[in-house]
Amino acid sequence: MPDARLAVDGRQLPCTTELAYSGAYQLTISTVVPELAVELHSTYLGHPDGESAISHLQLQPGAKPMTTTELQPGRALPVREHRRLCLYDHLAALRQLVTDASGGRTATVDVADNALALVDLA
């Protein structure tokens, strides 16, 4: 589990990140931030010779669930070959969600190098 180190205005917030694989070309990453009651669920599906589809489901108190979807060239976000790029994309979306959920305060997200290595090996 590549648990992210999440901070808002420099104060650490506990969060949990889980990964699930359904074959070489599909990856789901979910992060929960209990203190803010925020969740982000991201799914990546794609092949390097085609397109990659990225969907994010954002959950936060006082807001309707929001789903975004985009397509990128498969070589730009190769799900099988460079899964850490999917994790980076997920964490960027998480940072924005936490910033929004905390009233615009500065959110930072980091992941340990050994966790990144585990993502690459899976």
C-alpha positions as CSV (number, residue, x, y, z in Angstrom):
1,M,0.0,0.0,0.0
2,P,1.6,3.3,-1.1
3,D,0.2,5.4,1.7
4,A,0.6,9.0,0.9
5,R,2.0,11.6,3.3
6,L,-0.7,14.3,3.2
7,A,-0.4,17.7,4.9
8,V,-2.7,20.7,4.9
9,D,-0.9,24.0,5.8
10,G,2.0,21.8,7.0
11,R,-0.1,19.7,9.4
12,Q,0.0,16.0,8.7
13,L,-3.4,14.3,8.1
14,P,-3.7,10.5,8.2
15,C,-4.9,8.9,5.0
16,T,-5.0,5.4,3.5
17,T,-4.3,4.5,-0.1
18,E,-5.1,1.1,-1.6
19,L,-4.3,-0.3,-5.1
20,A,-6.1,-3.0,-7.0
21,Y,-5.1,-4.6,-10.3
22,S,-7.4,-6.4,-12.6
23,G,-4.9,-7.5,-15.2
24,A,-2.0,-5.7,-16.9
25,Y,-4.1,-2.9,-18.4
26,Q,-6.3,-1.9,-15.4
27,L,-5.4,-0.2,-12.1
28,T,-7.7,1.3,-9.4
29,I,-6.3,3.6,-6.7
30,S,-8.4,4.7,-3.7
31,T,-7.5,7.1,-1.0
32,V,-9.5,8.0,2.1
33,V,-8.8,11.0,4.4
34,P,-10.9,10.3,7.5
35,E,-10.4,13.7,9.2
36,L,-11.9,15.5,6.2
37,A,-14.3,12.7,5.3
38,V,-12.9,12.9,1.7
39,E,-12.4,10.0,-0.7
40,L,-10.9,9.7,-4.1
41,H,-11.3,6.6,-6.3
42,S,-9.4,6.6,-9.5
43,T,-9.4,4.0,-12.3
44,Y,-7.0,3.7,-15.1
45,L,-7.7,1.5,-18.1
46,G,-5.5,1.5,-21.2
47,H,-3.0,0.1,-23.6
48,P,0.2,1.8,-24.9
49,D,-0.9,1.3,-28.5
50,G,-4.3,2.8,-27.9
51,E,-5.8,5.3,-25.4
52,S,-5.9,5.3,-21.6
53,A,-9.2,6.2,-19.9
54,I,-8.9,7.9,-16.5
55,S,-11.9,8.3,-14.2
56,H,-11.9,9.9,-10.8
57,L,-14.8,9.7,-8.3
58,Q,-14.6,12.4,-5.6
59,L,-16.6,12.2,-2.4
60,Q,-16.7,15.0,0.2
61,P,-19.2,16.2,2.8
62,G,-21.8,18.7,1.5
63,A,-21.2,18.0,-2.1
64,K,-22.7,15.6,-4.6
65,P,-20.4,12.8,-5.7
66,M,-18.4,14.0,-8.7
67,T,-17.0,11.8,-11.5
68,T,-14.6,13.1,-14.1
69,T,-13.4,11.1,-17.1
70,E,-10.7,11.8,-19.7
71,L,-8.8,10.1,-22.4
72,Q,-5.1,10.3,-23.0
73,P,-2.8,8.7,-25.5
74,G,-1.8,5.3,-24.2
75,R,1.9,6.2,-24.4
76,A,1.4,9.3,-22.3
77,L,-0.1,7.2,-19.4
78,P,0.9,3.6,-20.0
79,V,-1.0,1.7,-17.3
80,R,1.0,-1.5,-17.6
81,E,4.6,-0.1,-18.0
82,H,4.6,2.9,-15.7
83,R,2.0,2.5,-13.0
84,R,3.7,5.1,-10.9
85,L,2.5,7.7,-13.4
86,C,-1.0,6.7,-12.6
87,L,-0.3,7.1,-8.9
88,Y,1.2,10.6,-9.6
89,D,-2.0,11.5,-11.5
90,H,-4.2,10.2,-8.6
91,L,-2.2,12.1,-6.0
92,A,-2.4,15.3,-8.0
93,A,-6.2,14.9,-8.1
94,L,-6.1,14.1,-4.3
95,R,-4.2,17.3,-3.6
96,Q,-6.7,19.4,-5.5
97,L,-9.7,17.6,-3.8
98,V,-8.1,18.2,-0.3
99,T,-7.4,21.8,-1.1
100,D,-11.0,22.3,-2.1
101,A,-12.4,20.4,0.9
102,S,-10.3,22.3,3.3
103,G,-11.4,25.7,2.1
104,G,-8.5,26.5,-0.2
105,R,-5.7,25.8,2.3
106,T,-2.4,24.5,0.9
107,A,-2.3,20.7,0.6
108,T,0.8,18.8,-0.1
109,V,1.2,15.1,-1.0
110,D,4.3,12.9,-1.0
111,V,5.0,9.2,-1.3
112,A,8.1,7.3,-0.1
113,D,10.4,6.0,-2.9
114,N,10.1,2.4,-1.6
115,A,6.3,2.6,-2.0
116,L,6.8,3.8,-5.6
117,A,9.0,0.9,-6.2
118,L,6.3,-1.5,-5.0
119,V,3.8,0.1,-7.4
120,D,6.2,-0.5,-10.3
121,L,6.7,-4.1,-9.4
122,A,3.0,-5.0,-9.1
